[in-house]
Amino acid sequence: MRSPDFSSPQVVAAPERSGARGFGSRFRPEVQGLRAVAVLLVLVYHLNPELLPGGYVGVDVFFVISGFLITSLLLREVREHGRVSLAGFYVRRVRRLLPAATVVLLTTGAVALVVLPVTRLGETAWQLLASAAYVENLYLADQALDYLAAETAPSPVQHFWSLSVEEQFYVLWPLLFLLWVFFLRWRHRTGASAGSGGSGGSGGGTSSGTGVLLAVLTSVFAASLVCSVVLTASDAPSAYFLPSTRAWELAAGGLLAVFLADRGLPRPLRLPLGWAGLVAVMAAAVLYDSTTPFPGYAALLPVLGCAAVIAAERTPGPSAAAVLSTGPARFVGDISYSLYLWHWPLITFALVLLDRDTLGPLGAAAVALLSFLLAWATKVWVEDPVARHGLVRTGRGALAVALAGILSVAAVTTAALVRVDGFQASDFGPAVHVGPAAIGLPSLEGAWMYPSPVGAEDDTPQAVDDGCHAGFDKRDPSNPCMYGPEEADTTVALTGDSHGTQWFPALYELAEERGWRIAVFNKSACAFTATAVGRDGATYQECSDWNQAVVDELHALDPDLLVTSSSAAGTPDGLEPGPEARDTMAAGMVELWEKAAEPDTPVLVIRDTPRTTTDVLDCLAANTHDLAACDQPLSSALRLDDPQELAVREVAEAELVDLNDLICTEDTCPAVVGNVVVYRDSHHLTETYARLLADDLGDRMDEALART
């Protein structure tokens, strides 16, 4: 989810002349127009990513604008008054941001209670609170690290992440200016700036100290840019949301403000520079897409493009600034903050009400129109009255408003969590929750389901909870998690991706019963194959490195039994799903299994499990009296050819174990079997259901081992 802040106040512009420049009072209409461009990019992207696959760069445009405007205001305050008022700064922030944000959060929370499935309500409740406290980006960064939560539907307030980034930036930025003021005063007192006219009044002393300020801001810019490039290049999923990877974009706007304060660009450069900047922003919006590593160095194009438009200023002739200063552009810029706040909740609720994954043309047009209407109403009836009447004047008042906003959102959060808590399942009962023992028999109604659809998503294997399932970026499988007594006579190694890890609960039950020791070598989206697999449109090199290293670890461990299972959805790098991809994956499995297993080490391959729909838990929550409504036809659930079935025929030591007849009937794969919820998402079994398959898995393992 990619988004902005349109919250910075309008700023005065510098005069058009070159040379020394002062801060006058001229309004920058083209900046408002640039805001319009940014918010429209984001709006179109969220309505239909196919129209503008890189429209998320509107976020970066807004970061630059905000950095420019905030820095301009702080610099002007220092030059005119010789100081920075932190209280005044934060009072203005609260007055500008919180009223509209609080209205949207409260409305969104209230609508969510009615519209959202209860399975999504708990996550939305916590994100409401995180958004009100402006830490939504940190919350999402933490969530982004969880591969097993990758299918979690976006909340209606997820877009508050960018506002959170900006508010965190606003904590640091004025402090840098405060330190700069202290430095100027210290230098003045020590005589280093003798004859400069002091640090107050017209600000003559500050001009000679601008070099220090530029050095500090440049350091922030450089450090954050390096962090952004490194984390993005390493595929860290949290890189998109962290303030450390985004601060350079706001700092770029700040550096531009300081630069333009004392000098201007030559007039002949302004016209082409403005258009070049606008073209750069639009090029990023058109050419980038979801596979573009971002932010990283790719964000330089929209960031520098935005900076170029601002630096070009308004110049005579057909300039970009002239287009951006037109009435319609300025109108959209004026309502851009509220437009951004409203559009994403409306899209989220519309998709739920229409029961669709995407909006059609009519749906998108209706959501866009309603977004504009609500944005205009919020601007007229909330933002403007608060600003016009100065309803927040003091630090105490700002603190009271901030606390009131958080507490009111917390009340809505509590109401949502109470509803979720009321839907939780009862405790597990072995006599009632029999799972696969009742395959083919009707389940009792929803009150008997375990785990509850609300909690099923978190019903994960202990190996995951213990941190024993490797994430995307890990390459080194040394020191694997070991379960069971060290003196065990039998050691079992478990390999594969998350579809291998899902069998850990059953293997752990068998290990406790039979005195085995288990070594876990599982990695996210990493099938146990020598074939180079793809991920997000690129080679998943970490997977290849991991699998080769696992082979070495297995040779050192010398297990008595190798158990492996991988998702049938994995594909080789550069190939689309199909027979060729399946055969290539199978050939790689044969190669790796033969390397991994000693001549006398049996390899047990567990066939991949069926798939259901992404909203299976939502379906169960809504159909507690008709659980069969959430069942999946067998032909659809097992539509993927499992390359493991081909590979096992080519490896002498390998045997296939198929438990899908205990998950599906002859024609249907139920969502609930024996009063136990089968799936925690569209393609992973719940820990509970997998654990209840332990006895059957043990019997079939014994049969398979007898054949080797």
N, C-alpha and C positions, 0 to 999 in steps of 0.2 A: 504494500500500500504506500503510495508515494504522494506527499502533500506539502502547504506553505504558511507563512504568517503575513497578513496584510495589515498588521496592527500598528505599524510605526506611524507617527503623526506626519503631516505634511511639513515640508521644510522650506526655508528660504533658499534662494539660489544666489550664486555669486554673480557679480556683474560680468558682462561679456568681454570686457577689455582684458588684455594680457597684462602681465606684470603683477605687482602687488594687488591682492584682492581682499575686499572686506566682505562681511556678511551683511547683506542688505535685507530687504523684506519681501523680495520678489518670490512669488509662488511658482513652483516647478510643475506646471500642468502635464508635461510629458512624462513625469514620474508616475502620476496617477494613471496615465494611459499605459505605461509599462506594467503597472499593476494589473490593469485590465487584461493585457496579453497573457500575463502569468496565470491569472485565475481561470481564464478561458481555456488555456492549455490543460490545466488540471481537470477542469470540469469535463471537457470533451474526452480526455483520457479515461476518466472514471466512468463516464456514460458508455463509451465504446472504445476500448483500447486499440481496436483495429483501425480506427480513423486517425488517431495520433499515437502511435505505439510508444513514442518517447515524450508524451505530454507531461510526464512527471517532472520534467526539468523546470516546469513552472515553479516548483518548490525552490530551486536554486536561484531563480530570478528574484524571488521574494527575499531570500536570505541576503542577497547582495543589496537590494533596495533598503532593507531594514538596517543593515550595517552602515550604509551610506547616510541614511536619515538620522539615525541615533547618534552617530559620530558627529555629524554636522551640528546637531543640537548641543551636544556636550562641548564641542570645540567653541561654538558661539558663546555658551555660558561662561567658559573660562576666559575668553577674550573680552567679553563685555563686563564681567563681574569679578574676574580673578579667582573664581572658586567653582566647585561643583557641589550642588545640594543633592545628596543622596535621597533625602526625604522627599524633596520636590520631584526628583526623577521617578521614584517609585509611586508617588501619588499620581503622576501623569500616566504611568503604565497601568495602574489599577483602574483609573477612571476610563482609560481608553479600551482596555481589554475585557475586564471582568463582567460588566453588565451584560453585554451581548453573549459572552461565552456561558455565563451562568444560566441565562434564559434558554439557550440551546441545550445545554446539558440537562437541565430539569425537564424540559419538554421531551427530549430524547429518552430520558429514563422513564418517564411516565408512559410514553408510547411503547417502549420496549416491554413494559410489564404486560401490555395487552397483546402486542403483535408477535414478539419473538417466542420461539419454542422454549420451553423451560430448560432444555439442554444447553441453550446458548445464553440463558439469562444470567447465570452465575459469573461467567467470564465477562459479560457486558457490564455487570454491576461493579466488578473490580476495576475495569477500565474506566468507568465513569468516575470513580474516586481518584484514580491515577491521573485522569485528565484534569479534574478540578484542582489537583495539587501540582499540576504541570510537571509530572514525571512519567507521562505516558510513553515517551520515547524509551526511557530506561526499562519500563515494564515490557515493551515490545522487544527490546534488545534481548532481554532475558528469555522471552518466549521464542525468539528466533533461534536460539541455541538448541531448542528442543525439537529434534527431527521427528519424534513420535507424535508431536502435536501439530505437524505440518498441515493437516487437513482441517484444523480448527477454522471455522468460518470467521471472517473479519467482523469485528464489532462495529456498531454504528457510530462509535466515537474514536475509532482507530486513527482518524485523521488529525487528532489533537497532538500527535507525536511531534509535528513540526512546530507547533506553538510552544510545546515544551522545550524544544531545542532553543528557541529564541529566548524564552524566559530564563533559561539557564545561562545563556549568553549575556543577558541583561544583568545578571548577578555579578559577572566578572568585569564587563566592559567599563562601567562607570568607575569601578575601583582603580582601573589603570589610569584613568584621567585624574582621579583624586591623587594618586601617587605622583603623577606628572606635575600637578599643582604644587605638591610638597617639594618636589625637586626644584621647580622654578623659584619658589620662595627661599629655599635653602641656598640656591646659587646666588640669588639676589642679596641675601644677608651676608654671604661670604665674599661678595664683591665680584663674583665671576661675571655678573651681567651689568657691571657698572656702566651708567650712561644709557641703558636701554629703556629707561622710563618706568621700571617697576613691572610688577606682574598683574596689576589690576587695570582699571579704567579701560582705555582703548586696547590694551593688550599688547603694547609694543614689546614687552618682555617675553611674551609667549611666542612671538614669531621667531625669535632667535633660539628658542628651545624646541622648535618643531622637529628638528632632527632627532632629538632623543625620543619624542613620541613616535615618530616614524620607525625608528629602530625597534621599539618595543612592539608596536603593532605588526611590523614585518616578522618579528620573531614568532609571534602568535600565529600569523599566517603560515609561515614556513613549517613550524612544528605540526600544526594541524593538517596541513596538506600532505606531509610525509606520512603521518599516521593514517590518513585517509587512503593514500595510495597503497601502503603496505597492507593494511587490514583488508582492503577490497581485493587486492591481488591474492591474498591468502584465502580468499573465499569465506572469510569470517561472516557468518550470517547476521551478526549484530552490527556490522560496519555501517549499514544504512541508517541506523537510528541514533548512533552515539554522538554526543556533543563534540567529542574530540575529533571526529571525522568530518564534522560540519562547520566547526568554528571558522575555518579558513575562508569559507564562502562569505560569511558575515564580515570577517576581517578584511576581505577584498574590498567590500563597500566602504569600510572604515578608512582604509588606506587611500581610496579614491577621494573621499571627503577631505582628508588632510592635504592631499596633493592639490586639489582644486581650490583650497582655501587661499592659497598664496600665488597661484599662477593659473593661466588658462591655456588651452590648446590653440595653436595657430588657426585662424579662421578657415584657411583653405582645407585643413584636415577634417573639420567638423562634419561637413556634409557627407563625405564618403564613409567616415568612421561610424556615424550614426546608422547608416543603412547597412554597413557591414556587420555591426553588432546585432541588429534586428534579424538579419539573415542568419547569423550564427545561432541565435536562439531558436529560430524556426527550423533550421537544419537539424539541430539536436532533437527537436520534438518529432521530426519526421523520420530521421535515420536511426535513432536509438530505439531499443525495444527492451523487453523483459530479460533478454539474454545479455544485454550490455553490462559489463562489470561497473557497478555504480555504488558510491559516488566516484572515488578515485580520480585518476587523471581525466576520465571521460567528462567529469563535471566541469573541467576547465572551459569547454566550449560554451555552454550557456552562461557560466559565470563571467568570463571575459566578454562575451557578447553583451550581456546586460551592462557591464561596466563601461563598455564602449558607447552604448546608447546614452548613458548618463553623462559621460565625459564630453560627448559631442554637444550637449546642451541644445538650446534653441538657436538656430542660425537662419538667416534669410534664405529663401528659396524652398524648393520641394524637399525639405528635410524629413527624416524619420520622426523627429520631435514634433514637427507640424502635424503629421498624421496622428501621433499619439496624443496631441493636445485637442483634438476635436471633441465636440460635445458628447457624442456617444461613448467614446473611449474614456473620457473623464467620468461620465456617469457610472460606468461599470467599475472603474477604479475606486470611486467613492463608496460603492457598496461591496467591494471585493472581500473585505473581512467577513461580513455577514454572509455573503454568498458562499464563501468557503466553509463557514461553519455549518450552514444548512444543507449543502448539496449532498454530502456523503451519508448522513442519516436518512435522507429521503431515498437515496439509491438503495441503501440496505433494506429499508422497510418495504420498498416497492418490490424488490426481488423476493422477499419472504411472502408478501401478500399474493404475488402472481405465481409463486412456486416455480421460479425460473432461475437459471444460472446467469442469464444475461437479459438486458432490456432490449426489446425490439424498438424500431424507429418511433412508434407512437408513444411507447412507455418512456423512452429517453426524452422525447420532446415534452411530455407532460411533467416529468421530474425537473427538467431544466426550467420550464416556465414557473413551476411552483417554487423552485429555488430562488429565482429572481424576485418573485413576489414577496416571499418571506424575508429575503435579504433587504429589499427596499423598506418593508414595514419595520424591520428591526433597526435599520438605520434611522428612520424617521421617528419612531416611537421609543427607541431605547438609547441608541448611541448619541444622537444629536441632543436630546433633552438633558442627558447626564453631562455632556460636554458644555452645552450652552448655559446651564444653570449652575455649573460648578458644584455638583452635589457631593463630590469628594474633594475636600480642600486640604486636609491635614494628614499627617502620618497616622495619627490615631484613627481617623476616619477611613483611610485606605486599609489599615489593618482590620478594622471592624468589617468592612465590605468583603475583604478577602476571606476572613473567617466565616462570615455569614454564607458566602458562596460555597465554601467547602462543606460546612455543616448541612446546608440544605441539600446538596448533592449526596452527602453521606446518608441523609434520611431516605432518599430514593434508593440508594444502594442497599440500605438495610431492608427496605420493603422487598426488593428483588431477591435478596439472599434468604429472607424468611420464606418466600414462595418456593425457592429452590429447596430449602431444607425440608419443607413439607412434602416434597416429592421424593425424598430419599427412600431407599428400600429398607426393609427390615433386615435383621442379621441373617447370615447364611445358615440354612437348615439342611443338613444332609438328607433328611427324610423327604424334604420337599424339593430341594434344588438338586435334582439327580442328573441333569445334563444329558450326556449322550446315552445313558441307560434308557432314556425314553424317546430315542430317535423314532420318528414316525408317528408318535402319539401327540395329541393336542396338548398345549401348555395351558395352565391355568391363567387367569387374567392378570393384568398388570401389577396388582398389589403383591403378587408373588414373585415378580421378576427379581433376579439377582445377577449381577449388580444392577442398581437402578440405571435407567438410561442417562440420568444426570451424572452418575459417577462412573459409568462404564469406560469412558475415555481415559480415566486414570487407573483402570484396572490392569496395570502393566506388570511384567515379570519382575521378580526380585532382582535379577541381574541388571535390569535397567535402573531400578531404584538405587542399586549399589554402585552405579556408575561404571558397570562392566561392559556396557555396549558402546563401542567406539563411535565417535562422531565423524563427520565428513573429513575433517582436516587431519585426523590422526593417521600416522604411518607406521608406528612402532608397536608391535603386539607383544613385546617382551614383558615379563612380569604379569601374565594373565591372571584374572580372578580365578581362584581355586576354591571349590566347595567340597566338603567331605573330609574324612580322616586322612592324614598324611600316610599312614601305614596301610591304606586300602590296597587290596589285592588287584583291583580293577580300576584303571584310569580311563575315563571317557573324555574325548575332546569334541567340543561343539563348535562348528564353523558355519559361515554363511552370513547373510544380511539380517535385517530385522525379522524376516520370516524364519530364520533359524533361531533367533533369540526367543521368538514366541513359543518355542517348544521347551524352553528351559524349565518352566513350572512342572511339566510332566516328567522330564528327565530328573529333576531334583527330587520329586517324589520317589522315583525308582531308585535313585542313588541312596536315599535314606533307608529305603526298604532293603536294598541289596548290599549296602556298605561300599558303594562306588565313590570314586573321587572324580569331580568334573572340572575340566579346564575350559574356559570360555574365550573364544576367538571370533567374535562377531562385530561387524562394522556396518554402519548405516549405508543402505543402497549399494552394498558391495557384495555381489554374488561371488561364490567361491569358484572362480574360473580363471584360467590364464589369459582369457580374452580381455583386451582393453575395453572397458565399458565406458559409456558416455554419461555425462551428467550436466544438465543445463546447457546443452549445446557444445560442450567441450569434453576433452578427454579427462576422465576421472583418474588422474595419475596416482592420487593418494590410495585408491583402491588397488591398483596394480602393485604398488610398492608394499601395501599391507599384505596382500595375498602371498607374494613371494617371501616376505618375512615370516608369515605364518608357517609356511612349509619348513623353514629352518627351525622354527620353534617346535614344530611337531616332531621333527627328527631328533631334537634334543630331549623332548618329553617322552617319546616312544610310547604313545598311548596304546591300550589294549583294544580300543574301539574308537573309530572316527565317525561321528554323526554330523551330517551336513544337510542344510536346507536353504534354498534361496528363492526369491520371488521370480515367477515366470515373466514378470514385466520388464526385467532388465534387458537392455539391448546393447550390442557392441557399439563402440564409438563410430559414428559416421553412417550407421545403418538404421533404417526405419523398421518398426516391428513387422515381422513376417517370417516366412519359412527360412530365408537366408540368414536372418538375424538369429533365429532359433538354432539352426544348424551350427552357426559360428560359435554361439555361446556353448553349445553342447561339446564341440570339439575342444574348446578351452577347458571345460570341466574335466573331460577325459584326461587331458594333459596334466592338469593340476592335481587331480585325485591320484593319478599314478605316481606323481612326484611325492605327494604328501604321505601316502600309505606305504609302509614297509610291506614286503611280499606276504607276510602272514598277518597283516592288520586289516580286519574287515572294515568296509566303509558302508554305513547305513545311510541311505538317502531318503529323506522324508519328502514325499511329493508335496508340491505347493498347494496351499489351501484355497478354497473358493473365494470369490470376491462378491461384495454386495454394493450398495449405493453409498455415496458420501453422506447422505442424510439419514442413514438407517436409525440412528439414535433419536433424531428428531421425530422420525416416523413412529417409533415405539412410544415416545412420550405422548404423541397425539392420538395413538390408537391402542390405548391400554385395554380396551374391550374387544379389539379385533386385531390381535397380533399377527395373524396371517396376512394382513394387508401389507406387512413389511417384508414378506418372503421374496426371494429372488428365484426365477426359473433356473434350473440346473444348467441349461444350455448357455445362459448368460453368465452365470457365476463361474463356470469353468471354460470360458471362451478362449483363454490363453493356452497355447501349447507349452507344456513345461519341458524345457530342454534337458532337465535332469532325467526324464524318462528315456530320452535317446542316449544320454551319456552312460547311464548305468549298464546298458547292454554291452558297452565296449570295455568295461573295467572288470577284470575277473574277480576282484575282491569286493565288488559293490553289489548291494542288494537294495531294492526299492521297498519302502514302507509307505502304504497308502491308507490314510485314516479318513478319507473324505466320505466314506459311506457312513461314518459316525457324525458327520456334519450336515450331510444332505440326504434326502430320500431319493427315490428313483427319478423324480421329476422336479424337486424343489429343494432349495437351500433355505431353511427357516432362519429368521433372525433370533428366535428364542426356541431352545430345545430343552425339554425337561425343566422348565421354569428358570433356565439360565440363559442370559443374554450371550449370544455367540460371538458377536463382533464388537470391538471397541472403536473401530473406524471402518473404512470401506474394505480393508484387506488384512487386518490383523485380528486374531482371536483374542478374546478377553483372557486374562490370566486364569480366571476361574474355570472357564470352559476347557482351556488347554490342560489345566491341572487334573480335571476330571477325566481326561483321556489317558492318564498315566497307566492304568492297568491294561488297557487295550494296546497302548504303545509298547508296553513291556512284553505282552504276549506276541505281538507281531515282530518285535525285535528278536525274540527268541527263535521264532520260526525262520526269520531271515538269516540269523546267525547259523542256524542248523544247516542252511543250504550252502554256506561258504566253505 
